[in-house]
Amino acid sequence: MPLYAYECEACQHQFEAQQSFSDDAIEVCPCCGEPSARRLITSVGIIFKGPGFYVTDSRKALTNGRDGDSKASTKSEKTESKTTKAEK
């Protein structure tokens, strides 16, 4: 459930309330009891971590990077096996 910030216009008391999306806004201030509380607009604190959340990340770049690593390892393995065969 989201946490909403409120401020009373009568006494400037600020408070927070955890409410459901479907709940009505609180109108009565818990401090002074006046029906002058209003909901404040606040920024949302969301943090996205990991690859794929930014504009510069693209699926093509991510798959090319992963494929390039696996191709490089198989190429080095093939080179090593050819070298060992030539030595024998």
N, CA, C and O atoms as CSV, one atom per row, in Angstrom:
chain,resi,resn,atom,element,x,y,z
A,1,MET,N,N,0.842,-1.177,0.000
A,1,MET,CA,C,0.000,0.000,0.000
A,1,MET,C,C,0.885,1.236,0.000
A,1,MET,O,O,1.915,1.271,0.673
A,2,PRO,N,N,0.484,2.239,-0.749
A,2,PRO,CA,C,1.293,3.460,-0.835
A,2,PRO,C,C,1.216,4.308,0.427
A,2,PRO,O,O,0.270,4.224,1.209
A,3,LEU,N,N,2.235,5.115,0.591
A,3,LEU,CA,C,2.336,6.041,1.713
A,3,LEU,C,C,2.093,7.446,1.166
A,3,LEU,O,O,2.831,7.915,0.300
A,4,TYR,N,N,1.065,8.111,1.669
A,4,TYR,CA,C,0.708,9.448,1.197
A,4,TYR,C,C,1.092,10.497,2.228
A,4,TYR,O,O,0.986,10.263,3.432
A,5,ALA,N,N,1.541,11.659,1.752
A,5,ALA,CA,C,1.896,12.783,2.621
A,5,ALA,C,C,0.756,13.791,2.607
A,5,ALA,O,O,0.180,14.081,1.559
A,6,TYR,N,N,0.438,14.320,3.783
A,6,TYR,CA,C,-0.627,15.305,3.941
A,6,TYR,C,C,-0.097,16.521,4.682
A,6,TYR,O,O,0.897,16.442,5.404
A,7,GLU,N,N,-0.779,17.653,4.491
A,7,GLU,CA,C,-0.477,18.869,5.239
A,7,GLU,C,C,-1.786,19.563,5.578
A,7,GLU,O,O,-2.680,19.676,4.739
A,8,CYS,N,N,-1.887,20.024,6.816
A,8,CYS,CA,C,-3.071,20.759,7.255
A,8,CYS,C,C,-2.885,22.227,6.876
A,8,CYS,O,O,-1.853,22.825,7.181
A,9,GLU,N,N,-3.864,22.793,6.225
A,9,GLU,CA,C,-3.782,24.204,5.823
A,9,GLU,C,C,-4.009,25.134,7.012
A,9,GLU,O,O,-3.597,26.294,6.977
A,10,ALA,N,N,-4.655,24.643,8.054
A,10,ALA,CA,C,-4.937,25.482,9.224
A,10,ALA,C,C,-3.717,25.606,10.141
A,10,ALA,O,O,-3.355,26.712,10.541
A,11,CYS,N,N,-3.078,24.471,10.480
A,11,CYS,CA,C,-1.963,24.523,11.435
A,11,CYS,C,C,-0.614,24.134,10.816
A,11,CYS,O,O,0.385,24.079,11.534
A,12,GLN,N,N,-0.557,23.869,9.537
A,12,GLN,CA,C,0.650,23.482,8.786
A,12,GLN,C,C,1.300,22.202,9.324
A,12,GLN,O,O,2.492,21.984,9.109
A,13,HIS,N,N,0.543,21.365,10.012
A,13,HIS,CA,C,1.040,20.075,10.483
A,13,HIS,C,C,1.155,19.123,9.296
A,13,HIS,O,O,0.203,18.958,8.534
A,14,GLN,N,N,2.322,18.498,9.141
A,14,GLN,CA,C,2.528,17.530,8.069
A,14,GLN,C,C,2.538,16.134,8.656
A,14,GLN,O,O,3.145,15.893,9.700
A,15,PHE,N,N,1.854,15.202,7.971
A,15,PHE,CA,C,1.801,13.821,8.429
A,15,PHE,C,C,1.680,12.897,7.227
A,15,PHE,O,O,1.362,13.322,6.116
A,16,GLU,N,N,1.940,11.628,7.483
A,16,GLU,CA,C,1.856,10.618,6.425
A,16,GLU,C,C,0.838,9.567,6.820
A,16,GLU,O,O,0.623,9.302,8.003
A,17,ALA,N,N,0.210,8.967,5.808
A,17,ALA,CA,C,-0.765,7.911,6.053
A,17,ALA,C,C,-0.609,6.839,4.990
A,17,ALA,O,O,-0.470,7.130,3.802
A,18,GLN,N,N,-0.634,5.587,5.444
A,18,GLN,CA,C,-0.560,4.463,4.519
A,18,GLN,C,C,-1.996,4.091,4.166
A,18,GLN,O,O,-2.774,3.680,5.027
A,19,GLN,N,N,-2.338,4.241,2.877
A,19,GLN,CA,C,-3.701,4.022,2.425
A,19,GLN,C,C,-3.718,3.198,1.151
A,19,GLN,O,O,-2.732,3.134,0.417
A,20,SER,N,N,-4.841,2.580,0.907
A,20,SER,CA,C,-5.050,1.849,-0.336
A,20,SER,C,C,-5.341,2.854,-1.450
A,20,SER,O,O,-5.689,4.004,-1.183
A,21,PHE,N,N,-5.197,2.415,-2.683
A,21,PHE,CA,C,-5.493,3.294,-3.812
A,21,PHE,C,C,-6.969,3.702,-3.824
A,21,PHE,O,O,-7.310,4.806,-4.249
A,22,SER,N,N,-7.820,2.825,-3.364
A,22,SER,CA,C,-9.255,3.091,-3.413
A,22,SER,C,C,-9.767,3.903,-2.226
A,22,SER,O,O,-10.920,4.334,-2.241
A,23,ASP,N,N,-8.945,4.125,-1.196
A,23,ASP,CA,C,-9.373,4.907,-0.029
A,23,ASP,C,C,-9.514,6.376,-0.387
A,23,ASP,O,O,-8.783,6.900,-1.228
A,24,ASP,N,N,-10.470,7.032,0.268
A,24,ASP,CA,C,-10.641,8.478,0.076
A,24,ASP,C,C,-9.513,9.218,0.792
A,24,ASP,O,O,-8.924,8.704,1.743
A,25,ALA,N,N,-9.224,10.426,0.325
A,25,ALA,CA,C,-8.189,11.249,0.946
A,25,ALA,C,C,-8.639,11.683,2.338
A,25,ALA,O,O,-9.828,11.890,2.582
A,26,ILE,N,N,-7.673,11.818,3.244
A,26,ILE,CA,C,-7.968,12.267,4.604
A,26,ILE,C,C,-8.246,13.766,4.562
A,26,ILE,O,O,-7.498,14.530,3.951
A,27,GLU,N,N,-9.325,14.176,5.215
A,27,GLU,CA,C,-9.701,15.593,5.202
A,27,GLU,C,C,-9.533,16.258,6.563
A,27,GLU,O,O,-9.384,17.478,6.638
A,28,VAL,N,N,-9.556,15.472,7.642
A,28,VAL,CA,C,-9.471,16.024,8.993
A,28,VAL,C,C,-8.053,15.868,9.524
A,28,VAL,O,O,-7.489,14.775,9.486
A,29,CYS,N,N,-7.484,16.948,10.013
A,29,CYS,CA,C,-6.124,16.937,10.575
A,29,CYS,C,C,-6.127,16.221,11.923
A,29,CYS,O,O,-6.957,16.530,12.778
A,30,PRO,N,N,-5.207,15.263,12.130
A,30,PRO,CA,C,-5.163,14.566,13.423
A,30,PRO,C,C,-4.621,15.441,14.562
A,30,PRO,O,O,-4.792,15.109,15.735
A,31,CYS,N,N,-3.976,16.544,14.220
A,31,CYS,CA,C,-3.380,17.420,15.238
A,31,CYS,C,C,-4.402,18.427,15.781
A,31,CYS,O,O,-4.614,18.513,16.991
A,32,CYS,N,N,-5.032,19.188,14.875
A,32,CYS,CA,C,-5.944,20.249,15.318
A,32,CYS,C,C,-7.421,19.878,15.139
A,32,CYS,O,O,-8.291,20.531,15.717
A,33,GLY,N,N,-7.711,18.858,14.359
A,33,GLY,CA,C,-9.099,18.424,14.164
A,33,GLY,C,C,-9.870,19.213,13.122
A,33,GLY,O,O,-11.054,18.955,12.908
A,34,GLU,N,N,-9.226,20.167,12.470
A,34,GLU,CA,C,-9.889,20.975,11.438
A,34,GLU,C,C,-10.005,20.164,10.135
A,34,GLU,O,O,-9.119,19.369,9.822
A,35,PRO,N,N,-11.071,20.359,9.395
A,35,PRO,CA,C,-11.228,19.645,8.112
A,35,PRO,C,C,-10.485,20.352,6.972
A,35,PRO,O,O,-11.087,20.686,5.951
A,36,SER,N,N,-9.193,20.577,7.144
A,36,SER,CA,C,-8.438,21.324,6.140
A,36,SER,C,C,-7.157,20.605,5.712
A,36,SER,O,O,-6.211,21.254,5.266
A,37,ALA,N,N,-7.113,19.282,5.841
A,37,ALA,CA,C,-5.934,18.526,5.405
A,37,ALA,C,C,-6.002,18.304,3.903
A,37,ALA,O,O,-7.069,18.054,3.341
A,38,ARG,N,N,-4.848,18.401,3.269
A,38,ARG,CA,C,-4.794,18.156,1.813
A,38,ARG,C,C,-3.604,17.255,1.510
A,38,ARG,O,O,-2.577,17.299,2.187
A,39,ARG,N,N,-3.769,16.441,0.477
A,39,ARG,CA,C,-2.709,15.507,0.071
A,39,ARG,C,C,-1.630,16.265,-0.686
A,39,ARG,O,O,-1.932,17.092,-1.547
A,40,LEU,N,N,-0.379,15.986,-0.365
A,40,LEU,CA,C,0.760,16.620,-1.036
A,40,LEU,C,C,1.234,15.743,-2.193
A,40,LEU,O,O,1.108,14.519,-2.152
A,41,ILE,N,N,1.768,16.371,-3.200
A,41,ILE,CA,C,2.372,15.672,-4.331
A,41,ILE,C,C,3.854,15.491,-4.002
A,41,ILE,O,O,4.567,16.470,-3.780
A,42,THR,N,N,4.311,14.252,-3.971
A,42,THR,CA,C,5.708,13.972,-3.678
A,42,THR,C,C,6.302,13.096,-4.766
A,42,THR,O,O,5.577,12.426,-5.502
A,43,SER,N,N,7.620,13.105,-4.864
A,43,SER,CA,C,8.289,12.258,-5.850
A,43,SER,C,C,8.344,10.830,-5.336
A,43,SER,O,O,8.356,10.588,-4.129
A,44,VAL,N,N,8.375,9.908,-6.255
A,44,VAL,CA,C,8.404,8.489,-5.909
A,44,VAL,C,C,9.842,8.005,-5.945
A,44,VAL,O,O,10.569,8.290,-6.896
A,45,GLY,N,N,10.255,7.282,-4.925
A,45,GLY,CA,C,11.619,6.783,-4.849
A,45,GLY,C,C,11.728,5.362,-5.364
A,45,GLY,O,O,11.596,4.407,-4.598
A,46,ILE,N,N,11.969,5.219,-6.657
A,46,ILE,CA,C,12.129,3.891,-7.250
A,46,ILE,C,C,13.541,3.787,-7.808
A,46,ILE,O,O,14.020,4.697,-8.485
A,47,ILE,N,N,14.196,2.684,-7.523
A,47,ILE,CA,C,15.539,2.454,-8.033
A,47,ILE,C,C,15.534,1.172,-8.854
A,47,ILE,O,O,15.165,0.111,-8.350
A,48,PHE,N,N,15.938,1.266,-10.104
A,48,PHE,CA,C,16.049,0.101,-10.962
A,48,PHE,C,C,17.511,-0.313,-11.015
A,48,PHE,O,O,18.380,0.501,-11.329
A,49,LYS,N,N,17.783,-1.576,-10.710
A,49,LYS,CA,C,19.150,-2.060,-10.723
A,49,LYS,C,C,19.292,-3.158,-11.765
A,49,LYS,O,O,18.345,-3.896,-12.038
A,50,GLY,N,N,20.474,-3.258,-12.337
A,50,GLY,CA,C,20.751,-4.319,-13.290
A,50,GLY,C,C,20.701,-3.825,-14.721
A,50,GLY,O,O,20.294,-2.692,-14.981
A,51,PRO,N,N,21.112,-4.669,-15.645
A,51,PRO,CA,C,21.112,-4.276,-17.054
A,51,PRO,C,C,19.705,-4.267,-17.638
A,51,PRO,O,O,18.820,-4.990,-17.177
A,52,GLY,N,N,19.513,-3.435,-18.664
A,52,GLY,CA,C,18.248,-3.415,-19.378
A,52,GLY,C,C,17.287,-2.329,-18.959
A,52,GLY,O,O,16.188,-2.253,-19.509
A,53,PHE,N,N,17.654,-1.469,-17.997
A,53,PHE,CA,C,16.749,-0.436,-17.526
A,53,PHE,C,C,17.054,0.952,-18.091
A,53,PHE,O,O,16.348,1.912,-17.781
A,54,TYR,N,N,18.080,1.065,-18.902
A,54,TYR,CA,C,18.468,2.369,-19.396
A,54,TYR,C,C,18.314,2.443,-20.911
A,54,TYR,O,O,18.289,1.417,-21.590
A,55,VAL,N,N,18.211,3.652,-21.429
A,55,VAL,CA,C,18.041,3.865,-22.861
A,55,VAL,C,C,19.234,3.330,-23.640
A,55,VAL,O,O,19.086,2.846,-24.762
A,56,THR,N,N,20.418,3.420,-23.040
A,56,THR,CA,C,21.625,2.973,-23.737
A,56,THR,C,C,21.733,1.453,-23.790
A,56,THR,O,O,22.508,0.916,-24.582
A,57,ASP,N,N,20.965,0.756,-22.956
A,57,ASP,CA,C,20.967,-0.705,-22.999
A,57,ASP,C,C,19.983,-1.168,-24.068
A,57,ASP,O,O,18.840,-0.714,-24.113
A,58,SER,N,N,20.426,-2.046,-24.900
A,58,SER,CA,C,19.511,-2.622,-25.883
A,58,SER,C,C,19.726,-4.122,-25.924
A,58,SER,O,O,20.806,-4.611,-25.592
A,59,ARG,N,N,18.718,-4.838,-26.323
A,59,ARG,CA,C,18.816,-6.295,-26.360
A,59,ARG,C,C,19.911,-6.743,-27.327
A,59,ARG,O,O,20.632,-7.703,-27.054
A,60,LYS,N,N,20.031,-6.050,-28.447
A,60,LYS,CA,C,21.035,-6.428,-29.438
A,60,LYS,C,C,22.448,-6.295,-28.859
A,60,LYS,O,O,23.291,-7.174,-29.042
A,61,ALA,N,N,22.693,-5.179,-28.157
A,61,ALA,CA,C,24.023,-4.963,-27.577
A,61,ALA,C,C,24.316,-5.996,-26.500
A,61,ALA,O,O,25.442,-6.480,-26.393
A,62,LEU,N,N,23.306,-6.335,-25.700
A,62,LEU,CA,C,23.521,-7.310,-24.636
A,62,LEU,C,C,23.785,-8.695,-25.207
A,62,LEU,O,O,24.682,-9.394,-24.736
A,63,THR,N,N,23.019,-9.104,-26.214
A,63,THR,CA,C,23.223,-10.442,-26.774
A,63,THR,C,C,24.518,-10.516,-27.560
A,63,THR,O,O,25.182,-11.553,-27.552
A,64,ASN,N,N,24.896,-9.435,-28.243
A,64,ASN,CA,C,26.169,-9.442,-28.974
A,64,ASN,C,C,27.344,-9.558,-28.015
A,64,ASN,O,O,28.325,-10.243,-28.304
A,65,GLY,N,N,27.241,-8.888,-26.879
A,65,GLY,CA,C,28.313,-8.965,-25.897
A,65,GLY,C,C,28.450,-10.365,-25.339
A,65,GLY,O,O,29.565,-10.857,-25.165
A,66,ARG,N,N,27.352,-11.001,-25.061
A,66,ARG,CA,C,27.389,-12.356,-24.511
A,66,ARG,C,C,27.833,-13.359,-25.562
A,66,ARG,O,O,28.630,-14.254,-25.280
A,67,ASP,N,N,27.309,-13.206,-26.789
A,67,ASP,CA,C,27.703,-14.125,-27.860
A,67,ASP,C,C,29.170,-13.961,-28.196
A,67,ASP,O,O,29.863,-14.941,-28.471
A,68,GLY,N,N,29.648,-12.725,-28.174
A,68,GLY,CA,C,31.048,-12.470,-28.488
A,68,GLY,C,C,31.967,-13.158,-27.499
A,68,GLY,O,O,33.010,-13.689,-27.878
A,69,ASP,N,N,31.578,-13.150,-26.219
A,69,ASP,CA,C,32.396,-13.809,-25.201
A,69,ASP,C,C,32.429,-15.314,-25.423
A,69,ASP,O,O,33.490,-15.932,-25.326
A,70,SER,N,N,31.281,-15.908,-25.720
A,70,SER,CA,C,31.245,-17.355,-25.891
A,70,SER,C,C,31.963,-17.761,-27.176
A,70,SER,O,O,32.610,-18.808,-27.206
A,71,LYS,N,N,31.866,-16.960,-28.238
A,71,LYS,CA,C,32.573,-17.262,-29.483
A,71,LYS,C,C,34.084,-17.161,-29.285
A,71,LYS,O,O,34.851,-17.950,-29.837
A,72,ALA,N,N,34.492,-16.185,-28.496
A,72,ALA,CA,C,35.919,-16.007,-28.252
A,72,ALA,C,C,36.474,-17.205,-27.488
A,72,ALA,O,O,37.583,-17.660,-27.770
A,73,SER,N,N,35.716,-17.717,-26.528
A,73,SER,CA,C,36.209,-18.851,-25.762
A,73,SER,C,C,36.253,-20.111,-26.626
A,73,SER,O,O,37.177,-20.912,-26.488
A,74,THR,N,N,35.274,-20.303,-27.516
A,74,THR,CA,C,35.303,-21.494,-28.372
A,74,THR,C,C,36.415,-21.376,-29.410
A,74,THR,O,O,37.018,-22.388,-29.767
A,75,LYS,N,N,36.702,-20.192,-29.897
A,75,LYS,CA,C,37.799,-20.014,-30.848
A,75,LYS,C,C,39.129,-20.356,-30.193
A,75,LYS,O,O,39.978,-21.002,-30.806
A,76,SER,N,N,39.311,-19.924,-28.945
A,76,SER,CA,C,40.569,-20.220,-28.268
A,76,SER,C,C,40.684,-21.712,-27.972
A,76,SER,O,O,41.780,-22.271,-28.012
A,77,GLU,N,N,39.557,-22.359,-27.677
A,77,GLU,CA,C,39.584,-23.802,-27.441
A,77,GLU,C,C,39.943,-24.551,-28.722
A,77,GLU,O,O,40.706,-25.516,-28.675
A,78,LYS,N,N,39.395,-24.114,-29.889
A,78,LYS,CA,C,39.696,-24.757,-31.170
A,78,LYS,C,C,41.162,-24.570,-31.527
A,78,LYS,O,O,41.800,-25.490,-32.039
A,79,THR,N,N,41.700,-23.384,-31.261
A,79,THR,CA,C,43.101,-23.106,-31.554
A,79,THR,C,C,44.002,-24.000,-30.709
A,79,THR,O,O,44.995,-24.535,-31.203
A,80,GLU,N,N,43.655,-24.159,-29.438
A,80,GLU,CA,C,44.439,-25.012,-28.550
A,80,GLU,C,C,44.410,-26.462,-29.018
A,80,GLU,O,O,45.438,-27.138,-28.985
A,81,SER,N,N,43.254,-26.950,-29.450
A,81,SER,CA,C,43.153,-28.349,-29.889
A,81,SER,C,C,43.936,-28.557,-31.177
A,81,SER,O,O,44.533,-29.620,-31.352
A,82,LYS,N,N,43.958,-27.588,-32.084
A,82,LYS,CA,C,44.728,-27.711,-33.313
A,82,LYS,C,C,46.228,-27.729,-32.989
A,82,LYS,O,O,46.990,-28.474,-33.606
A,83,THR,N,N,46.646,-26.905,-32.018
A,83,THR,CA,C,48.046,-26.850,-31.631
A,83,THR,C,C,48.484,-28.176,-31.017
A,83,THR,O,O,49.576,-28.663,-31.309
A,84,THR,N,N,47.655,-28.751,-30.184
A,84,THR,CA,C,48.028,-30.030,-29.565
A,84,THR,C,C,48.087,-31.155,-30.605
A,84,THR,O,O,48.922,-32.052,-30.486
A,85,LYS,N,N,47.215,-31.122,-31.623
A,85,LYS,CA,C,47.238,-32.123,-32.678
A,85,LYS,C,C,48.513,-31.982,-33.525
A,85,LYS,O,O,49.117,-32.979,-33.920
A,86,ALA,N,N,48.909,-30.740,-33.795
A,86,ALA,CA,C,50.111,-30.492,-34.605
A,86,ALA,C,C,51.366,-30.924,-33.864
A,86,ALA,O,O,52.326,-31.398,-34.473
A,87,GLU,N,N,51.353,-30.753,-32.522
A,87,GLU,CA,C,52.509,-31.129,-31.727
A,87,GLU,C,C,52.690,-32.661,-31.697
A,87,GLU,O,O,53.818,-33.149,-31.631
A,88,LYS,N,N,51.586,-33.409,-31.746
A,88,LYS,CA,C,51.656,-34.862,-31.683
A,88,LYS,C,C,52.162,-35.388,-32.998
A,88,LYS,O,O,52.300,-36.599,-33.167
